Amino acid sequence: MTFARTTDPIVAIATASGRGAVGIVRVSGARLAPLIDAICGRALKPREATYLPFRDANGEPVDHGLAIHFPSPNSFTGEDVLELQAHGGAVVLQLLLARCLEAAAEADPVTGRLHLPGLRVAEPGEFSQRAFLNGKIDLAQAEAIADLIDASTEAAARSAGRSLSGAFSREIHTLRDALIHLRMLVEATLDFPEEEIDFLQKADAAGQLVRLQAQLAAVQQRAKQGALLREGIKVVIAGQPNAGKSSLLNALAGVELAIVSAVAGTTRDVVSQTIQIHGVPLHVADTAGLRESSDEVEQIGVARAWGQIENADAVLFLHDLTRADMPDYMAADAEILRGLQGKLPASVPVLDVWNKQDAAPTASHAQGIALSAKTGLGIEALREQLLAMAGWQAVPEGVYLARARHVQALSRVETHLALAASHLAAQAQLLDLLAEELRLAQNALNEITGEFGADDLLGVIFSRFCIGK
């Protein structure tokens, strides 16, 4: 996706495909008056809904509905925008879309000029892209539009709404302004080295940098929580056959997703389900029991289980309390644990979960959580532990939805500020390096809001939007 054709007028169906009471066709571009007249048969008052027939080339109605004209710059895209709200049938909307393209190519009978030359169907996310390029929203807000549409939980939707309103962007701008002020002091010291006044010491540059790092830490914490709301974490249930992995998945999900049987090796493939705990999405995978097997199908299932484990954000290592006193069983668990430790980085937590407490209420176990997937005993404690493993904290009202790239950018800012602090401690000898680290920190901040960023990054972001948005 490129920005080479951003001056073309664009049109698209802006509502989801399928049947519905209302569907919207949206047009954005410059000087839409001739097109409006061709389709609506009259001029429209700005930002006022008008009920009228949408006319074909012969003046016959394609449909009746509401037409709204948003003149530039007071529109979503910053250009002239026309919204045609018709009945939500797929055929009707396609006819209306075709009529817009047809009317744009018609010539005015008086001037001979085309009504709207160059009108084309919009690419995915192009309306939001226009809004970004025309300064109506920044990049973080543009991403929040897609996140609000895709939100899978109420908490995620509310947080995306805060990002769309500019809450996250304002935090970034506050950090950037403080950083610019600090850069100004450093540059002044570099420009006037002969002056007796120590600009940095007098202005408490060290104190400003410390405060900036503290502000950054607070933003990072909220951004990490927001990224967790958006992305969730992948949790894999692993263990020997018949430990109750499928039962645990069903208990966590609250529905019967996986087959539960007393026959060992029932689960041959991966069964996945996304569950919500306090609004945080957790993508839980039930896998085949880990053991040596001569069954070719079961071997494939075990291999897939290890593949899921290697890509997990957290692992629930399930043990059977009714077999906790069997040396062979515990030896096999120890072998699985060695495999987990060999395949997982240290940052991926492994939680020991002891199942079937209902059948062995007095059995002893090592550290971890004891529960019964059958009766539900201990399931709520496991849910809370899963949130803690994910890094979730009590939902503060200030959380805004963030993306992994935002968290990564903030992490780079943290690194640059830490290096800047070390250079500042050396003062005059390393002021050039101090200035450079502060510049790099500002660039990383600017990537979040799009004030500095490569076209290919912007293209990737907007290409994942739905058409008409």
N, C-alpha and C positions, 0 to 999 in steps of 0.2 A: 504494500500500500504506500503510495507516495502523495506528496502535496502539490503535484504539478498542475492539477485541474481544479484548484480551490476557487476559481472565479466562475466556474460553470454553475448555472442554476441546476438544482437537483430536486427530485421528487421521489417519494416512496410511500408505501403503505406503512403506517406507523403503529398499527395494532397487530396483535398476534394472529397467526393464521387460524382458520377454523370459523365456525359459526358464532355469531354474537349479536347482541342487540345493536351495538354501535361499532363502526369501524372508521378509521381516520386515514385520509390521504394528506400528506404534508408536502408542501413545496417551499423551497428557500432559494432566494436569489435576489438580483437587483431589478427594480422596476417591473413589478408584477401586475401593474394596472391593466395592460392589454390582455393578459391571460385571465385575470379575474373577470373582466368584461365578457370575454369569449365564453367562459364556463358558467358564470353566474348571471350574465345578461344585464349587469348593473355594477356600479361602483359600491364599495362597502365602507361603512364607517369604521375607523380604526378601533380595534379591540372590542367590537360589538358583534355578538352572534346574530346572524340574520338567517331566518328560515326561507328557503327558496329552492327552486328546481335546479339541478345541475344539468346543463344542456349539452346535447351532442352537436355534431356539425350542422345538422338540419334544424336545430332549435328545439328538438324533442327532448323531454326529460329522461336522463339516464337514471336518476333517482331524486328524491327530495331529502333535504337535510339542512344542517347548519353550516354556514360559511363564516370564517373569522379571518380578518386581515390584521396582521401585526406589522406595522411599518417599521423599517429600520430607523434607529438602532434599538428600538424598544421591543426586541423579540428574543427568543431563546438563542438563535444563532447570531444575532446582531445584524442580520440581513432582513429584507422583506420576507415575511413568512405568510403563507396561506394555508389554512387548515380546513379541509372539507370533511365534515362529520356526517357520514351516510349510514345506511343500514349495514350490519356487520357480516353479510354474506360474502364468501370468497369471490364469487363471480361478479357481484356488484362492485366490489373494491377493485378488482382487476379491470373492469370496464371503465371505472372512474380514473384509474391510473393511466390506462391507454388513452382516455379522452384528454388528460392533461398533456401527454406527450404529443398527441395529434394537434391540440389547440395551439401549443407552443410553436408548431411548425407552420401554422396558417398565417397568411399575410393579411395585414390590415388593409381594408378596401380603399382607404383614403391615402395613406402614406406608402403602402406597398411593402412596409417592413414586417418581418416576422414578429408574431406576438411575443415570443420569448426564445430567441435563438440559442441553441446549444443545450436545451433542457435534456437531462439524462437521468436515469434511475440512480439513486444514491447507493454508494457502497456502505457496508456495515459500519456503523458508528460515525458516519460522515456528518450528520447534523450536530452531534456533540463535538466532533472535530472542528467544525466551523465555529461553534460557540467558544471553543478554546482559542482558536487562532484569532478570533475577533475580540478577545479579551473579556468575554462575558463570564467565563469561569476559568479557573486554573486547572492544571492537570490532575491534581488530587481530587478536586471536585468532579471532574469529568469521569474519573475512575469510580467515584462514589455513585454516579448514576447507574453504571453497570452493576455495581455491588448491591445497590438497593433493589434492582430488578431481580438479581440472582439470590438475594438473601433467603436462607433456608430456616431462619429462626426469627422470632420477634425481637430478640436482643440484637441480632445482626442488622435487622431492618432499622431499628432505632439508631444504632450506631452509624450506619450508612447515611441516615438522614442528617445526623450531626455533621458528618464529613461533607455532605452536599451543601449544607448551610454555611460551610466555611470554617468550622471550629478547628479542624486539623490544620488548615492552611494558615489561620491566624496564629496558631502556636508556632508554625514554621517561620512565619514572617517576623514574629517577636524574636525568635532566636537569630534570624538573619540580621535584623536591625542592630541587635546587640553586638553581633559579630562584625558588622560593617563599622560600627563605632570603634571597636577595638582595633580593627585593621587601620582605620584612619590615624589613630595614635601611633601605631607602629610605623606607618608610612611617613608620618611627620618627623619621627625620630631619624628615619633613614635619610630624609630629604635635608634635614638641618643638623648634621652631626656636630657642627662646630658650636652650636648653641650651648650655653652653660646649663640651661634648664633641662632637667631630665624629664621629658614629656611622660614617659611611661610610669616613672615612680610617682610623680606629682598627681597623675590621673588615676593612680591605683590600678594600673593595668593588670597586675597579678590578681587583685581582688575581683576585678571585672571578669577575668577568665575563670576564676573559681565559681563565681555566681553563674556564669554561662554554662559551665559543666554541670552544675546542679540543676539548672533549668532543662538542659538536654536530657539528663537522667530521668526527670519526671515525664518528659514527652516520650522518651523511649519506653518507659513502663506502660503508658497508656497505649502506645502504638503496638507493642507486643500483645497486649490484651485484645486490641482491635484485630490484629492479624489472626489471633487464635479464634476469635468469633467468626472471621471470614473463612479461614482455611480449615480449622479444626485440627485434629491429629489422627494418625492411623494407629489403631491398637490391634495387635494380633494376639489371639488366644492360642497358646502352644502347650503341649504336654503329651503324655503317653495316651494310647487308646483307652477309652472308657473312663477317663478322668472326669468327664462331664462337660467337655468344651462346648458341645452343641447345646446342652441344657443351659449353660451359662450365657451363651449368645441369646437364646430365647428369653431368659430371665431379664437380661439387660434391655433387650428390645421391647419386651412386653407382648410379643406375639410369637407364634410357632413358625420360625423360619427354617430351622434345620431339623433333620430327622433325628430323633432320639431313640436309641435302641441299646439293649444290654449286650448286643453282639459287638465285639471289638472290631474296629476298623470300618464302622458304618460310613463315616465321613471320608470320601475319596477326593473331593475337590474343595475349593475355597468357597465358603458362603459368607457374604459380606452384607452389612447393614449399617446405615448411618443412624445413630441415636443422638438425642439431645439431652444434655444435662445442664440445667440452668442456662439454657440458650447456647451452650457451646456444642458444636457438632463433633461427634467422635465417630470415626469410620472404623467399625469393629469387624474383624475377619476371624471366622472360625476355620481352623485348618485340620488336615488329616493328622491322626495320632502319629507321633514320632517314634518309629521303631524299625528294626530290620525286618524285611518281609521278602518272601519269594514270589508274592503276587505282583505281577507286572503293573496292574492298574494301581495297586496301593503304593508301589514304588514311585509312580508318577505323582500321586497325591502327596507323598512325603516330600518329594523334590519341590513341588509347588509350595508346600508349607514352609520349607526353608527359604524359598524365594520371597514369600511374603514377610517372613521374619527379618530378612536382610534389609527390607525397605520400610520397616516399622519405625514409628516415633516412640512407641512404648510396647512392652510385651507383658502379657499376663501369663505367668508360668503356672499352670494348673496342676495341682497334686490331688491325689485321692486319699483322704484321711482314713478310709477303711483299710488301706494297704500301707499305712505309714509305718507299721511294725514289721513289714516284710523286707528282708535285706536285699533280695533280688530287685524288688520294685524300686527301692530307694537308690540302689546302685545304678539302675537305668535312669532315674531322675538326675543323678549326679553326672552321668554321661551327657544327658541333654543339656544340663547347665554349662558343661565345658564347651559344648557346641555353640550355645548362645553367646558365651563370653568370647569365643573365637570369631564369631561372625558379626557381632554388634560393636559399634564404637562405645566408648565409656559414657558418652552423653545420652545414650538411649537407656532409660530405666527399665529394669526387669522386676516386676512385682510378684512375689510368691503368693498364690491363692490356694487355700486348702478347702477343697469341696467335700460335700457329703457329710457335713457336720451333723445333720439330722440322723444319719445312720451310725455315727461314731461320736457322740457328744462328749465323751471323756478322753478321746484320743489326744495325745500331745503332738505339737507341731513346732517347727522352727518359726522364725520371724515371718511376718506376712499377715494375711487376713484369712480367717476361717469363716466359711459360709455354707449355705445350702442352696444350690441353684434350683432344687426341686421345690422347697418350701418358701424361698425368698429370704430366708434368714441371712442377714449380713450383706444383702445386695446393695442397700442404701449406703452402707459404709464403703463398699467397693466403689460406688459411683463418686462419692466425695474424694476417695483416694485417687481415682482416675483424673478428676479435675486438678488435684494437687500435682499429680505427675505431669499434667499438661502445662502447668505453670499458671493456672487460672487463680485469680483472687476474687474476693467479693466484688460484684459488678458495681463500679463507681459510675455515677451519672455522666462523668466527663469522658467516658470511653468513646472513641470514634473508630470507625472501621478503617483499618489500614491493610496494606498489602505487604507481601514478603519483600518487595523491592524497597518499600518505605523503611522497613526495619533495617535492611542491609545498608541503605543510604545513611540512616542515623548512626549505625555502627561505625561507618567510615568517618562520620563527623566526630564521633567519640575518639577514634584513633588519632585523627589529626589534631584535635584539641589537646590530647595527652602529650603528643609530640611538641605541640606549641608551648605547653607548660614547661617542658624540660628545656626548650630553647630559651624561654623567657628567664628561667632561673640563671642561665649563663649570661644573660643580658647582652651587652654590646657585641660580644664575640659572635653571636649566632642570630642576630636580628634579621638577617636576610632569610635564614631558614624559618624563623618565627613567622615572618610575613608570608612565606610560601605555604606553610601549613594552614594558616588562617584563610588564605585564598582557596586552598583545596577544600577546606571545611565548608566554606560558603558555596562552592560549586556543588558539593554533595547535597546541601540543603536545597539549592535551586533545582536540582534534578527532581525533587519530590513534587514541586509545584509546576514544573515545566518551564521555568524561566531560563533554565539552561538544560539542554538535553538534545541528543542526536535525533535526527529525523527517523532513523530506523526504530528507535525505542518508541517514539510516538506512533509510528505505523503499526507496530505490534499491538500496542495498547488498544487503539481504536478499531483495529480489524477484528477484535474479539467481541465487539458490541453487536447487538442485533440490528438488522436493517430497519431504517426508519427512526433510529435513535442516534 
